[in-house]
């Protein structure tokens, strides 16, 4: 109860293979384009591995967060809601933006993330 999960896919859209190793960087953004508090916690139970990603292949990182407000978030129910998620692939500086229509991310934007792997 009070937990949400989502698989974040990263697809190689180029014509050559690339490699991915590690965790994504994340930033929640509200509908006005303002950054929301985001605290990314890396889940270390699964060790990252170097993945070769062929053209058209997708690798996945599992995201996990709470929808139960912390005591100081109860008055606003963790609002404003995030509308998008900025994603920075490992060892990159360019961010990608994806829609994030899944409701609140409570506990001050704390998101647990697993490293990229073959399954989500």
N, C-alpha and C positions, 0 to 999 in steps of 0.2 A: 504494500500500500504506500502511496505517496512517492513512488519511484517511476521514472521514465527512462526508456532506452531508445537509442536510434543508431543505425549503422550509417556511417559517413563513407561514401565511396569516392575514390580518386581514380579517374580513368585517363589512360594514356591516349591522347587525341593526336599524337604525332605519328610519323611514318617510321620511326625508329624506336627500338627498345630503350628504356631508361631504368634507373634503379631508385628504390625508395627504402629508407631505413629510419625507423623511429616513429615519433608521435607528431600529430598535427598541432600547430598553434591555433588558438581559437579566440574570437572576440564576438560577443553578443552585441547586436545593434538594434535599436528600437525603430519604429516606423518613421521617425523624424530624421533618422540617420545618425543619431547620437549613440556613442558607445555606452553600453550598459556594464555594470560591474561583472567581471568574468574572472573566475579563479579556476585555472586548469590544474587538475591533480592527475599525475600519471600513475596508472595502475601498473605496478611492477610484477604482478603475479605471472604475467606473460612477458617473456623477454623479447625485445625487438630483434628482427632478423633482416638481413639484406634481401630485398625482393627485386627480381628482374621483372619488369612490367612491359610486356610486348604491346605493340600497337593494338588498341581496342580493348585491352585488358583493364580490369578494375581491381584495386586493392581496397581494403576496408579497415576502418577504425571504429570500434564500438564506443559510443558515448553513453553516459549514465548520469542522471541528475535527480534532485528532489523537487517535488512540487508542494511540500509542506513548508510554510513560511517560518523563518526564524522569529524569535520574539519581537525583534525590532522591525520586522517586515509585515507583521500581521495587519497593521492598519491599512496598508495599501495592497495587500495580497501579492507582493512581489512585483507590482507594476512599476513602470510601464513594461508591457510584454515585449520580448524580442520579436522582431519581424524577419531579421536576416542573421546569418552567421558568417563572419569572415573566417576563412580557413587559410592558413599558411602551411603549405606542405613542408616536410622536414628539409632542412638545409636550403631553403628558398627564402626570398624576401618579398616576392610578389604574392599578394593575397587574392584568393578567389572568394566570391560571395554567393551564398546559396540561401534560398528561402528557408525560414525556420518557423513554420506555422503550427507549433506544437504546444503552445501555452507557456506558462511561467517556468522560469528556472530560479528556484528559491535558494535559500542558504547563501545569499549574496553572490549568486551567479556561479556557484561551485559546480564544475563539470568534471567527472572522472572520465578518463580516456585511456583506451588500450592502444598499443602500437599498431601500426598498419600491418595487416596480414591478408591471407587469401580469402578468409571468410569474415562476415560481419557479425 
